[in-house]
Amino acid sequence: MRQLIELQQQLVPDLLNTMRKRYAILHQVMLSDSIGRRTLATEMAMTERVLRAETDFLKEQGLLEIHSAGMRISEAGKELLEQLEPLYKSLFGLSSLEKELQDEFGLSRVVVVAGDSESSLQTKRELGRAACQVLRETVRQGDVVAVTGGTTIAQVANQLVLPASAKDVWFVPARGGLGESLDYQANTLASTMAKRTGGHYRLLHVPDFLGEEAYSSIMGEPNIREIVDVIRSSRIVVHGIGDAKVMARRRRLKETDVAAMTQDGALAEAFGYYFDRDGAVVHKMQTVGLRLEDIVNTEVVIGVAGGRSKADAIASIMRFGHNDVLITDEAAATSIVEMTRR
């Protein structure tokens, strides 16, 4: 198929540009569920006149449905996108990025989606969709799935659908709450996943960061101890990746601690641990939930993160060496590959 397209491109030089543009339009409409032409034109950085010509063509092909409330992708359009995805990734270099990252970090699987999730909400949604697909293929009946918080994992929670065979799945928070927006806390996302899939969930109502005395007291509570034991028995962990400085300030660490971590080379945060460029832990917080030794022993660890500015952080966590799957975007993947080639 690729060879045929390359031959056709010699006769129709703009073939790939047209294909990429129409694929992107269909993909954007699918992620938006329903969208108006003006909004879509803005998101695609096209004039309404140019977009109208393309959407009219796609409608004639039976790939788009246009209603007074907006455009929706048809079932034929969804099927076409699914069939084209491997070819699209190959033609536009995403497959080679996936292979390089997989080899560099020894991962079982890497998924790279087009775009930059820092500047595009649609790309962030696509990160969530790709993570959902991996989770659907991985989860088994009776599994316990631990999830962290954050805006990227929220995209996973809001799109998750599991196969009918995945029954009695439990969703649990990987750790306590940050004390910020409830919408993005691990407790909320675990319950959202359970409700969307007909699964079960347990919540962990404790702060994310505790002093030694408070930690010992809370862990002595039988109910808390029981929930923590369930969390630490997870077969699958789905987690985001944060920039070390950003996450330290969100957790209101003392400036002296932030300065010390920075001096030690902290680049990334995950699970309350801070990692340097080589993936070594340089700082940890006393948290209730998953510990580093639990991550090491977890069967499937799925990291989901994107954005060019997070390239260093993502590479740091991958060098830690206990992720199995990385789902990222083109901007982050390109930056990471450029770093590893130096």
Disulfide bonds with the S-S distance in Angstrom:
none
